[in-house]
Amino acid sequence: MKPRIATKLVLPPISSAAPGTLYQQVVDAIKREVIEGRLRPGAALPSFRALAEDLLVSVITVKRAYEELEREGVLYRKQGLGTFVADRGDTAARDAQRLRAEERLREALRECIDAGMPEEEIAEVARQEVRAAGGRPSVLAPGPRERAAGALR
């Protein structure tokens, strides 16, 4: 059996100044690569040590990220061969991303309720954000602070 050459990962910089733990940043970056099709099923990933050197993080950080991705079904390991993208890794990554988004949404809804916002207002804000994003998660409508700041100009 011919050994597979590990795919060179081009991930965004991992930084302690960025939001989230270092290992979570690695997890999110790999999931993004899988979901967007840049890492295909069966693709070999770099070793813990190689990726840690590339990202300037500890081997333990990469090991923890790979283990979480393996638990979620995004990756699998074969003893002596390496770590690979699972056949349904894209689906598993998307499902895990969706669960995380739902958790964050529940937290945000609890904050809205705690702030005394009526249900109709919460629903309207959500509709506005979805419309403004137009299906693109990186685009959000301005929030009340941004709208208020714009009105002052």
DSSP file (Angstrom, degrees, kcal/mol; ACC not computed):
  #  RESIDUE AA STRUCTURE BP1 BP2  ACC     N-H-->O    O-->H-N    N-H-->O    O-->H-N    TCO  KAPPA ALPHA  PHI   PSI    X-CA   Y-CA   Z-CA
    1    1 A M              0   0    0      0, 0.0     0, 0.0     0, 0.0     0, 0.0   0.000 360.0 360.0 360.0 128.8    0.0    0.0    0.0
    2    2 A K        -     0   0    0      1,-0.1     2,-0.1     0, 0.0     0, 0.0  -0.619 360.0-119.9 -79.7 127.2    1.4    3.3   -1.1
    3    3 A P        -     0   0    0      0, 0.0     2,-0.3     0, 0.0    -1,-0.1  -0.419  26.4-122.5 -68.7 141.8    1.6    5.9    1.7
    4    4 A R        -     0   0    0     77,-0.1     2,-0.4    -2,-0.1    39,-0.0  -0.596  19.6-122.8 -82.0 143.5   -0.4    9.1    1.2
    5    5 A I        -     0   0    0     -2,-0.3    39,-0.5     1,-0.1    -1,-0.0  -0.734  34.0-109.1 -85.5 132.4    1.4   12.4    1.2
    6    6 A A        -     0   0    0     -2,-0.4    39,-0.2     1,-0.1     2,-0.2  -0.327  32.3-112.8 -63.2 139.6   -0.1   14.8    3.8
    7    7 A T        -     0   0    0     37,-3.9     2,-0.7     1,-0.1    -1,-0.1  -0.519  28.2-118.1 -70.0 135.6   -2.0   17.7    2.4
    8    8 A K        -     0   0    0     -2,-0.2     2,-0.4    37,-0.1    -1,-0.1  -0.691  32.0-144.7 -76.9 116.9   -0.3   21.1    3.0
    9    9 A L        -     0   0    0     -2,-0.7     2,-0.7     1,-0.0    21,-0.0  -0.702  12.9-163.2 -87.4 131.8   -2.8   23.0    5.1
   10   10 A V        +     0   0    0     -2,-0.4    -2,-0.0     0, 0.0    -1,-0.0  -0.881  25.9 167.4-112.8  96.9   -3.1   26.7    4.6
   11   11 A L        -     0   0    0     -2,-0.7     3,-0.1     1,-0.1    15,-0.1  -0.753  40.5 -98.2-109.5 155.0   -4.9   27.9    7.7
   12   12 A P        -     0   0    0      0, 0.0    -1,-0.1     0, 0.0    17,-0.1  -0.272  61.2 -75.1 -63.3 159.5   -5.3   31.4    9.0
   13   13 A P        -     0   0    0      0, 0.0     2,-0.5     0, 0.0    42,-0.1  -0.267  43.3-138.1 -57.5 141.1   -2.9   32.5   11.7
   14   14 A I        +     0   0    0     41,-0.4     2,-0.4    -3,-0.1     8,-0.1  -0.902  32.9 172.0-101.9 127.1   -3.6   31.0   15.1
   15   15 A S    >   -     0   0    0     -2,-0.5     3,-1.0     4,-0.1    10,-0.1  -0.994  46.0-138.6-143.7 141.9   -3.2   33.6   17.9
   16   16 A S  T 3  S+     0   0    0     -2,-0.4     4,-0.1     1,-0.2    -1,-0.1   0.685 108.8  61.6 -69.1 -16.0   -3.8   33.9   21.6
   17   17 A A  T 3  S+     0   0    0      2,-0.1    -1,-0.2    -3,-0.0     3,-0.1   0.678  90.4  85.2 -81.5 -17.7   -5.0   37.4   20.8
   18   18 A A  S <  S-     0   0    0     -3,-1.0     7,-0.1     1,-0.1     2,-0.1  -0.425  96.4 -87.8 -80.3 158.4   -7.8   36.0   18.6
   19   19 A P  S    S+     0   0    0      0, 0.0    -4,-0.1     0, 0.0    -1,-0.1  -0.370  91.9  27.0 -65.8 144.9  -11.2   34.9   20.1
   20   20 A G  S    S-     0   0    0     -4,-0.1    -2,-0.1    -3,-0.1     2,-0.0   0.050  98.8 -59.1  90.8 160.3  -11.3   31.3   21.4
   21   21 A T     >  -     0   0    0      1,-0.1     4,-2.0     4,-0.0     5,-0.2  -0.290  51.1-110.7 -69.9 161.5   -8.7   28.9   22.6
   22   22 A L  H  > S+     0   0    0      1,-0.2     4,-1.9     2,-0.2     5,-0.2   0.928 118.8  49.1 -60.7 -45.8   -5.8   28.0   20.4
   23   23 A Y  H  > S+     0   0    0      1,-0.2     4,-2.6     2,-0.2    -1,-0.2   0.881 109.6  52.3 -65.0 -35.1   -7.0   24.4   19.9
   24   24 A Q  H  > S+     0   0    0      2,-0.2     4,-2.9     1,-0.2    -1,-0.2   0.868 106.7  53.6 -67.8 -35.0  -10.6   25.7   19.1
   25   25 A Q  H  X S+     0   0    0     -4,-2.0     4,-2.2     2,-0.2    -1,-0.2   0.893 110.3  47.3 -63.3 -39.3   -9.1   28.0   16.4
   26   26 A V  H  X S+     0   0    0     -4,-1.9     4,-2.5     2,-0.2     5,-0.2   0.931 112.7  49.4 -66.1 -46.0   -7.4   25.0   14.9
   27   27 A V  H  X S+     0   0    0     -4,-2.6     4,-2.6     1,-0.2    -2,-0.2   0.943 113.2  46.3 -56.8 -50.5  -10.6   22.9   15.0
   28   28 A D  H  X S+     0   0    0     -4,-2.9     4,-2.3     1,-0.2    -1,-0.2   0.888 112.1  50.7 -62.6 -40.3  -12.6   25.7   13.4
   29   29 A A  H  X S+     0   0    0     -4,-2.2     4,-1.9    -5,-0.2    -1,-0.2   0.912 112.2  45.8 -66.1 -42.6  -10.0   26.3   10.7
   30   30 A I  H  X S+     0   0    0     -4,-2.5     4,-2.3     2,-0.2    -2,-0.2   0.918 111.7  52.2 -67.7 -42.2   -9.8   22.6    9.7
   31   31 A K  H  X S+     0   0    0     -4,-2.6     4,-3.2    -5,-0.2     5,-0.2   0.922 108.3  51.8 -57.7 -43.4  -13.6   22.3    9.7
   32   32 A R  H  X S+     0   0    0     -4,-2.3     4,-2.5     1,-0.2     6,-0.3   0.906 109.0  50.1 -60.3 -42.3  -13.8   25.3    7.4
   33   33 A E  H  <>S+     0   0    0     -4,-1.9     6,-1.7     2,-0.2     5,-1.7   0.890 114.5  44.6 -63.3 -39.4  -11.3   23.7    5.0
   34   34 A V  H ><5S+     0   0    0     -4,-2.3     3,-1.3     4,-0.2    -2,-0.2   0.941 114.1  47.9 -70.1 -48.5  -13.4   20.5    5.0
   35   35 A I  H 3<5S+     0   0    0     -4,-3.2    -2,-0.2     1,-0.3    -1,-0.2   0.890 112.3  49.6 -60.6 -41.1  -16.8   22.2    4.6
   36   36 A E  T 3<5S-     0   0    0     -4,-2.5    -1,-0.3    -5,-0.2    -2,-0.2   0.430 115.7-115.3 -83.1   2.4  -15.5   24.4    1.8
   37   37 A G  T < 5S+     0   0    0     -3,-1.3    -3,-0.2     2,-0.3     3,-0.1   0.534  84.7 117.2  82.8   5.9  -14.0   21.3    0.0
   38   38 A R  S   <S+     0   0    0     -5,-1.7     2,-0.6    -6,-0.3    -4,-0.2   0.750  80.1  47.3 -78.0 -22.3  -10.4   22.3    0.2
   39   39 A L  S    S-     0   0    0     -6,-1.7    -2,-0.3    -9,-0.1    -1,-0.2  -0.962  87.0-161.6-115.5 110.7   -9.8   19.2    2.3
   40   40 A R    >   -     0   0    0     -2,-0.6     3,-2.3     1,-0.1    45,-0.4  -0.490  33.0 -77.5 -91.6 158.6  -11.5   16.2    0.6
   41   41 A P  T 3  S+     0   0    0      0, 0.0    45,-0.2     0, 0.0    46,-0.2  -0.274 120.0  22.0 -53.2 135.7  -12.5   12.9    2.1
   42   42 A G  T 3  S+     0   0    0     43,-2.9     2,-0.1     1,-0.3    44,-0.1   0.284  86.8 143.1  88.0 -10.3   -9.4   10.6    2.4
   43   43 A A    <   -     0   0    0     -3,-2.3    42,-1.8    43,-0.1     2,-0.3  -0.411  51.0-125.2 -65.5 135.2   -7.0   13.5    2.4
   44   44 A A  E     -A   84   0A   0    -39,-0.5   -37,-3.9    40,-0.2    40,-0.2  -0.648  22.1-146.3 -81.4 135.5   -4.0   13.0    4.7
   45   45 A L  E     -A   83   0A   0     38,-3.3    38,-0.5    -2,-0.3   -37,-0.1  -0.635  27.7 -91.4 -96.3 159.2   -3.4   15.7    7.2
   46   46 A P        -     0   0    0      0, 0.0    -1,-0.1     0, 0.0    37,-0.1  -0.244  50.8 -94.2 -62.7 157.8    0.0   16.8    8.5
   47   47 A S     >  -     0   0    0      1,-0.1     4,-2.5    35,-0.1     5,-0.3  -0.212  38.3-103.3 -64.5 164.1    1.4   15.1   11.6
   48   48 A F  H  > S+     0   0    0      1,-0.2     4,-2.5     2,-0.2     5,-0.2   0.944 123.5  46.5 -52.5 -49.8    0.8   16.7   15.0
   49   49 A R  H  > S+     0   0    0      1,-0.2     4,-2.3     2,-0.2    -1,-0.2   0.905 111.4  49.5 -64.1 -44.2    4.4   17.9   15.0
   50   50 A A  H  > S+     0   0    0      2,-0.2     4,-2.2     1,-0.2    -1,-0.2   0.926 114.7  43.8 -63.3 -45.6    4.4   19.2   11.4
   51   51 A L  H  X S+     0   0    0     -4,-2.5     4,-2.6     2,-0.2     5,-0.2   0.897 111.4  54.5 -68.1 -38.7    1.2   21.2   11.8
   52   52 A A  H  X>S+     0   0    0     -4,-2.5     5,-2.0    -5,-0.3     4,-1.1   0.914 109.9  47.4 -59.8 -42.2    2.3   22.5   15.2
   53   53 A E  H  <5S+     0   0    0     -4,-2.3     3,-0.3     2,-0.2    -2,-0.2   0.919 112.6  49.0 -65.1 -43.2    5.5   23.8   13.6
   54   54 A D  H  <5S+     0   0    0     -4,-2.2    -2,-0.2     1,-0.2    -1,-0.2   0.892 119.1  37.9 -62.6 -40.2    3.6   25.5   10.8
   55   55 A L  H  <5S-     0   0    0     -4,-2.6   -41,-0.4    -5,-0.1    -1,-0.2   0.520 105.7-125.0 -91.2  -6.1    1.1   27.2   13.1
   56   56 A L  T  <5S+     0   0    0     -4,-1.1     2,-0.3    -3,-0.3    -3,-0.2   0.912  70.8 119.0  60.0  44.5    3.6   28.0   15.8
   57   57 A V  S   <S-     0   0    0     -5,-2.0    -1,-0.2    -6,-0.2    -2,-0.1  -0.791  70.2 -82.2-127.2 173.3    1.6   26.2   18.5
   58   58 A S     >  -     0   0    0     -2,-0.3     4,-1.6     1,-0.1     3,-0.2  -0.375  31.2-120.3 -76.8 157.0    2.3   23.3   20.8
   59   59 A V  H  > S+     0   0    0      1,-0.2     4,-2.8     2,-0.2     5,-0.2   0.862 115.5  59.4 -60.9 -36.2    2.0   19.7   19.6
   60   60 A I  H  > S+     0   0    0      1,-0.2     4,-2.6     2,-0.2    -1,-0.2   0.876 101.5  53.9 -62.1 -38.4   -0.5   19.3   22.5
   61   61 A T  H  > S+     0   0    0     -3,-0.2     4,-2.0     2,-0.2    -1,-0.2   0.932 112.6  42.5 -61.2 -47.0   -2.7   22.0   20.9
   62   62 A V  H  X S+     0   0    0     -4,-1.6     4,-2.9     2,-0.2     5,-0.2   0.910 113.2  52.8 -67.6 -42.1   -2.8   20.2   17.6
   63   63 A K  H  X S+     0   0    0     -4,-2.8     4,-2.5     1,-0.2    -2,-0.2   0.928 110.2  48.1 -58.9 -45.4   -3.3   16.8   19.2
   64   64 A R  H  X S+     0   0    0     -4,-2.6     4,-2.2     2,-0.2    -1,-0.2   0.901 112.2  49.2 -62.9 -41.3   -6.3   18.1   21.2
   65   65 A A  H  X S+     0   0    0     -4,-2.0     4,-2.4     2,-0.2    -2,-0.2   0.937 112.0  47.7 -63.8 -47.1   -7.8   19.6   18.0
   66   66 A Y  H  X S+     0   0    0     -4,-2.9     4,-2.2     1,-0.2    -2,-0.2   0.902 110.9  52.4 -61.0 -40.7   -7.3   16.4   16.0
   67   67 A E  H  X S+     0   0    0     -4,-2.5     4,-2.4    -5,-0.2    -1,-0.2   0.910 110.0  47.7 -63.2 -41.8   -8.9   14.4   18.9
   68   68 A E  H  X S+     0   0    0     -4,-2.2     4,-2.0     1,-0.2    -1,-0.2   0.931 112.3  49.1 -64.3 -43.6  -11.9   16.7   19.0
   69   69 A L  H  <>S+     0   0    0     -4,-2.4     5,-2.4     1,-0.2     6,-1.3   0.838 110.8  51.3 -64.6 -32.6  -12.3   16.5   15.2
   70   70 A E  H ><5S+     0   0    0     -4,-2.2     3,-1.2     4,-0.2    -1,-0.2   0.917 108.2  51.0 -69.2 -43.2  -12.0   12.7   15.4
   71   71 A R  H 3<5S+     0   0    0     -4,-2.4    -2,-0.2     1,-0.3    -1,-0.2   0.868 109.9  51.2 -59.9 -36.5  -14.7   12.5   18.1
   72   72 A E  T 3<5S-     0   0    0     -4,-2.0    -1,-0.3    -5,-0.2    -2,-0.2   0.540 117.2-114.7 -79.9  -6.6  -17.0   14.6   15.9
   73   73 A G  T < 5S+     0   0    0     -3,-1.2    19,-0.3    -4,-0.4    15,-0.2   0.604  87.0 113.7  85.2  11.6  -16.4   12.3   12.9
   74   74 A V  S   <S+     0   0    0     -5,-2.4    12,-2.7    -6,-0.2     2,-0.3   0.865  81.8  21.2 -80.8 -38.8  -14.6   14.9   10.8
   75   75 A L  E     -B   85   0A   0     -6,-1.3     2,-0.3    10,-0.3    -2,-0.2  -0.800  63.9-161.8-123.4 164.4  -11.3   13.0   10.9
   76   76 A Y  E     -B   84   0A   0      8,-2.3     8,-3.1    -2,-0.3     2,-0.4  -0.983  11.7-140.5-142.8 154.2  -10.1    9.5   11.5
   77   77 A R  E     -B   83   0A   0     -2,-0.3     2,-0.5     6,-0.2     6,-0.2  -0.903   4.3-160.0-116.2 143.9   -6.7    8.1   12.5
   78   78 A K  E >>  -B   82   0A   0      4,-2.7     3,-2.5    -2,-0.4     4,-2.2  -0.987  35.2-110.8-120.3 120.9   -4.9    4.9   11.3
   79   79 A Q  T 34 S+     0   0    0     -2,-0.5     4,-0.0     1,-0.3    -2,-0.0  -0.227 100.5   3.6 -52.2 126.0   -2.2    3.7   13.5
   80   80 A G  T 34 S+     0   0    0      1,-0.1    -1,-0.3     0, 0.0    -3,-0.0   0.292 126.0  67.7  82.4 -10.7    1.2    4.1   11.8
   81   81 A L  T <4 S-     0   0    0     -3,-2.5     2,-0.3     1,-0.3    -2,-0.2   0.753  95.1-122.2-110.4 -35.5   -0.4    5.8    8.7
   82   82 A G  E  <  - B   0  78A   0     -4,-2.2    -4,-2.7   -38,-0.1     2,-0.4  -0.878  35.7 -42.6 131.4-162.9   -1.6    9.2   10.0
   83   83 A T  E     -AB  45  77A   0    -38,-0.5   -38,-3.3    -2,-0.3     2,-0.3  -0.917  52.7-177.1-115.5 136.7   -4.8   11.3   10.2
   84   84 A F  E     -AB  44  76A   0     -8,-3.1    -8,-2.3    -2,-0.4     2,-0.4  -0.892  34.0 -98.8-134.4 157.9   -7.3   11.6    7.4
   85   85 A V  E     - B   0  75A   0    -42,-1.8   -43,-2.9   -45,-0.4   -10,-0.3  -0.652  48.7-118.1 -75.2 130.1  -10.5   13.4    6.5
   86   86 A A    >   -     0   0    0    -12,-2.7     3,-2.2    -2,-0.4     4,-0.3  -0.280  21.6-109.5 -67.9 155.3  -13.4   11.0    7.1
   87   87 A D  T 3  S+     0   0    0      1,-0.3     3,-0.3   -46,-0.2    -1,-0.1   0.865 123.1  30.0 -54.4 -39.0  -15.6   10.0    4.1
   88   88 A R  T 3> S+     0   0    0    -15,-0.2     4,-2.6     1,-0.2    -1,-0.3  -0.095  84.3 125.8-110.8  34.1  -18.5   12.1    5.6
   89   89 A G  H <> S+     0   0    0     -3,-2.2     4,-2.8     1,-0.2     5,-0.2   0.851  70.4  54.7 -60.9 -36.9  -16.2   14.6    7.2
   90   90 A D  H  > S+     0   0    0     -4,-0.3     4,-2.3    -3,-0.3    -1,-0.2   0.911 110.8  45.2 -64.9 -41.1  -17.9   17.6    5.5
   91   91 A T  H  > S+     0   0    0      2,-0.2     4,-2.7     1,-0.2    -2,-0.2   0.917 114.5  48.4 -67.0 -43.5  -21.3   16.5    6.8
   92   92 A A  H  X S+     0   0    0     -4,-2.6     4,-2.4   -19,-0.3    -2,-0.2   0.904 112.5  48.8 -64.1 -40.8  -19.9   15.9   10.3
   93   93 A A  H  X S+     0   0    0     -4,-2.8     4,-2.5     2,-0.2    -2,-0.2   0.917 112.7  47.5 -65.0 -42.7  -18.1   19.3   10.3
   94   94 A R  H  X S+     0   0    0     -4,-2.3     4,-2.6     2,-0.2    -2,-0.2   0.911 112.1  50.1 -65.0 -41.7  -21.3   21.0    9.2
   95   95 A D  H  X S+     0   0    0     -4,-2.7     4,-2.4     2,-0.2    -2,-0.2   0.914 112.5  46.8 -62.1 -43.0  -23.4   19.2   11.8
   96   96 A A  H  X S+     0   0    0     -4,-2.4     4,-2.2     2,-0.2    -1,-0.2   0.894 112.6  50.2 -66.1 -39.5  -20.9   20.1   14.5
   97   97 A Q  H  X S+     0   0    0     -4,-2.5     4,-2.4     2,-0.2    -2,-0.2   0.902 110.5  50.3 -64.1 -40.8  -20.8   23.7   13.3
   98   98 A R  H  X S+     0   0    0     -4,-2.6     4,-2.7     2,-0.2    -2,-0.2   0.917 109.1  50.6 -64.7 -43.8  -24.6   23.8   13.3
   99   99 A L  H  X S+     0   0    0     -4,-2.4     4,-2.2     1,-0.2    -1,-0.2   0.914 111.5  48.5 -60.3 -42.6  -24.8   22.5   16.9
  100  100 A R  H  X S+     0   0    0     -4,-2.2     4,-2.3     2,-0.2    -1,-0.2   0.904 111.1  50.1 -64.2 -41.2  -22.4   25.1   18.0
  101  101 A A  H  X S+     0   0    0     -4,-2.4     4,-2.5     1,-0.2    -2,-0.2   0.906 109.5  51.3 -63.5 -41.6  -24.3   27.9   16.2
  102  102 A E  H  X S+     0   0    0     -4,-2.7     4,-2.5     2,-0.2    -1,-0.2   0.895 109.0  51.0 -63.0 -39.6  -27.5   26.7   17.9
  103  103 A E  H  X S+     0   0    0     -4,-2.2     4,-2.1     2,-0.2    -2,-0.2   0.931 111.7  46.9 -62.6 -44.8  -25.9   26.8   21.3
  104  104 A R  H  X S+     0   0    0     -4,-2.3     4,-2.5     1,-0.2    -2,-0.2   0.891 111.2  51.9 -64.0 -39.1  -24.7   30.3   20.7
  105  105 A L  H  X S+     0   0    0     -4,-2.5     4,-2.7     2,-0.2    -1,-0.2   0.912 108.1  51.1 -64.3 -42.4  -28.2   31.3   19.4
  106  106 A R  H  X S+     0   0    0     -4,-2.5     4,-2.3     2,-0.2    -1,-0.2   0.908 110.5  49.6 -60.7 -41.4  -29.8   29.9   22.6
  107  107 A E  H  X S+     0   0    0     -4,-2.1     4,-2.1     2,-0.2    -2,-0.2   0.927 111.7  48.4 -62.2 -44.2  -27.3   31.9   24.7
  108  108 A A  H  X S+     0   0    0     -4,-2.5     4,-2.3     1,-0.2    -2,-0.2   0.898 110.4  51.4 -63.9 -40.5  -28.1   35.1   22.7
  109  109 A L  H  X S+     0   0    0     -4,-2.7     4,-2.5     2,-0.2    -1,-0.2   0.899 107.8  52.2 -63.7 -40.4  -31.8   34.5   23.1
  110  110 A R  H  X S+     0   0    0     -4,-2.3     4,-2.8     1,-0.2    -1,-0.2   0.907 109.8  49.9 -61.0 -40.8  -31.5   34.0   26.9
  111  111 A E  H  X S+     0   0    0     -4,-2.1     4,-1.8     2,-0.2    -2,-0.2   0.908 109.9  50.5 -63.9 -41.3  -29.6   37.4   27.0
  112  112 A C  H  <>S+     0   0    0     -4,-2.3     5,-2.3     2,-0.2     4,-0.2   0.927 112.9  45.8 -61.5 -44.9  -32.4   39.0   25.0
  113  113 A I  H ><5S+     0   0    0     -4,-2.5     3,-1.6     1,-0.2    -2,-0.2   0.921 112.0  50.9 -64.2 -44.7  -35.0   37.7   27.3
  114  114 A D  H 3<5S+     0   0    0     -4,-2.8    -1,-0.2     1,-0.3    -2,-0.2   0.811 106.1  56.6 -62.3 -29.4  -33.0   38.7   30.4
  115  115 A A  T 3<5S-     0   0    0     -4,-1.8    -1,-0.3    -5,-0.2    -2,-0.2   0.483 120.2-112.1 -81.2  -2.1  -32.7   42.2   28.8
  116  116 A G  T < 5 +     0   0    0     -3,-1.6    -3,-0.2     1,-0.3    -2,-0.1   0.642  59.6 159.0  84.8  14.9  -36.5   42.4   28.7
  117  117 A M      < -     0   0    0     -5,-2.3    -1,-0.3     1,-0.1    -2,-0.1  -0.544  41.4-120.8 -72.7 133.3  -36.9   42.3   24.9
  118  118 A P     >  -     0   0    0      0, 0.0     4,-2.2     0, 0.0     3,-0.4  -0.374  23.1-111.2 -70.6 155.4  -40.4   41.1   23.9
  119  119 A E  H  > S+     0   0    0      1,-0.2     4,-2.6     2,-0.2     5,-0.2   0.864 116.9  54.9 -54.2 -41.4  -40.6   38.0   21.7
  120  120 A E  H  > S+     0   0    0      1,-0.2     4,-2.2     2,-0.2    -1,-0.2   0.894 108.4  48.2 -62.9 -40.1  -41.8   40.1   18.6
  121  121 A E  H  > S+     0   0    0     -3,-0.4     4,-2.5     2,-0.2    -1,-0.2   0.910 111.1  50.2 -67.4 -41.9  -38.7   42.3   18.9
  122  122 A I  H  X S+     0   0    0     -4,-2.2     4,-2.3     1,-0.2    -2,-0.2   0.935 112.2  48.0 -60.0 -46.4  -36.3   39.4   19.2
  123  123 A A  H  X S+     0   0    0     -4,-2.6     4,-2.5     1,-0.2    -2,-0.2   0.888 111.1  50.7 -63.2 -39.6  -37.9   37.8   16.1
  124  124 A E  H  X S+     0   0    0     -4,-2.2     4,-2.5     2,-0.2    -1,-0.2   0.910 109.7  49.6 -66.3 -42.2  -37.7   41.0   14.1
  125  125 A V  H  X S+     0   0    0     -4,-2.5     4,-2.3     2,-0.2    -2,-0.2   0.925 111.8  49.5 -61.2 -43.5  -34.0   41.4   14.9
  126  126 A A  H  X S+     0   0    0     -4,-2.3     4,-2.4     2,-0.2    -2,-0.2   0.927 110.9  49.3 -61.7 -45.1  -33.4   37.8   13.9
  127  127 A R  H  X S+     0   0    0     -4,-2.5     4,-2.7     1,-0.2     5,-0.2   0.916 110.7  50.6 -60.4 -43.2  -35.3   38.3   10.6
  128  128 A Q  H  X S+     0   0    0     -4,-2.5     4,-2.7     1,-0.2    -1,-0.2   0.903 110.6  49.1 -62.0 -41.5  -33.3   41.5    9.8
  129  129 A E  H  X S+     0   0    0     -4,-2.3     4,-2.1     2,-0.2    -1,-0.2   0.910 112.0  48.0 -65.9 -42.1  -30.0   39.8   10.5
  130  130 A V  H  X>S+     0   0    0     -4,-2.4     4,-1.4     2,-0.2     5,-0.7   0.930 114.2  46.6 -64.8 -44.9  -31.0   36.8    8.2
  131  131 A R  H  <5S+     0   0    0     -4,-2.7     3,-0.3     1,-0.2    -2,-0.2   0.929 112.8  49.6 -61.2 -45.4  -32.1   39.2    5.4
  132  132 A A  H  <5S+     0   0    0     -4,-2.7    -1,-0.2     1,-0.2    -2,-0.2   0.856 109.5  51.7 -63.9 -35.2  -29.0   41.3    5.8
  133  133 A A  H ><5S-     0   0    0     -4,-2.1     3,-2.7    -5,-0.2    -1,-0.2   0.786  88.3-157.1 -73.0 -26.3  -26.7   38.3    5.6
  134  134 A G  T 3<5S-     0   0    0     -4,-1.4    -3,-0.1    -3,-0.3    -2,-0.1   0.837  74.6 -49.3  53.2  34.4  -28.5   37.1    2.5
  135  135 A G  T 3 <S+     0   0    0     -5,-0.7    -1,-0.3     1,-0.2    -4,-0.1   0.426 118.3 115.1  85.4  -2.5  -27.3   33.5    3.3
  136  136 A R    X   -     0   0    0     -3,-2.7     3,-1.7    -6,-0.2    -1,-0.2  -0.896  54.2-158.2-104.6 111.1  -23.7   34.7    3.9
  137  137 A P  T 3  S+     0   0    0      0, 0.0    -1,-0.1     0, 0.0    -3,-0.1   0.665  86.1  62.6 -64.6 -16.7  -22.8   34.2    7.5
  138  138 A S  T 3  S+     0   0    0     -5,-0.1     2,-0.6     1,-0.0    -5,-0.0   0.544  90.4  76.7 -87.6  -3.8  -20.0   36.8    7.5
  139  139 A V    <   +     0   0    0     -3,-1.7     2,-0.4    -6,-0.2    -3,-0.1  -0.921  59.9 176.0-111.1 121.6  -22.4   39.7    6.7
  140  140 A L        -     0   0    0     -2,-0.6   -11,-0.1    -8,-0.1     3,-0.1  -0.933  31.0-115.0-124.3 148.1  -24.5   41.1    9.5
  141  141 A A        -     0   0    0     -2,-0.4   -12,-0.1     1,-0.1     2,-0.1  -0.416  49.9 -87.2 -71.1 153.6  -26.9   44.0    9.7
  142  142 A P        -     0   0    0      0, 0.0    -1,-0.1     0, 0.0   -10,-0.0  -0.379  44.6-132.4 -63.6 140.7  -25.9   46.8   12.0
  143  143 A G     >  -     0   0    0     -3,-0.1     4,-2.8    -2,-0.1     5,-0.2  -0.182  36.5 -83.5 -82.1-177.9  -27.0   46.3   15.6
  144  144 A P  H  > S+     0   0    0      0, 0.0     4,-2.7     0, 0.0     5,-0.2   0.866 129.8  51.4 -59.1 -38.2  -28.8   49.0   17.7
  145  145 A R  H  > S+     0   0    0      2,-0.2     4,-2.6     1,-0.2     5,-0.2   0.936 112.4  45.6 -64.6 -44.7  -25.5   50.6   18.7
  146  146 A E  H  > S+     0   0    0      2,-0.2     4,-2.2     1,-0.2    -1,-0.2   0.905 114.1  48.8 -65.4 -40.3  -24.3   50.8   15.1
  147  147 A R  H  X S+     0   0    0     -4,-2.8     4,-1.9     2,-0.2    -2,-0.2   0.914 112.4  48.6 -64.4 -41.9  -27.7   52.2   14.0
  148  148 A A  H  X S+     0   0    0     -4,-2.7     4,-1.1    -5,-0.2    -2,-0.2   0.903 111.2  49.6 -64.6 -41.3  -27.6   54.8   16.8
  149  149 A A  H  X S+     0   0    0     -4,-2.6     4,-0.5     1,-0.2     3,-0.3   0.883 110.5  51.0 -65.1 -37.0  -24.1   55.8   15.9
  150  150 A G  H >< S+     0   0    0     -4,-2.2     3,-0.8     1,-0.2    -1,-0.2   0.856 106.4  54.5 -67.5 -34.2  -25.1   56.2   12.3
  151  151 A A  H 3< S+     0   0    0     -4,-1.9    -1,-0.2     1,-0.2    -2,-0.2   0.763 103.2  57.4 -70.7 -24.3  -28.1   58.3   13.3
  152  152 A L  H 3<        0   0    0     -4,-1.1    -1,-0.2    -3,-0.3    -2,-0.2   0.659 360.0 360.0 -80.4 -15.1  -25.7   60.7   15.1
  153  153 A R    <<        0   0    0     -3,-0.8    -1,-0.2    -4,-0.5    -2,-0.1   0.477 360.0 360.0 -78.2 360.0  -23.6   61.4   12.0
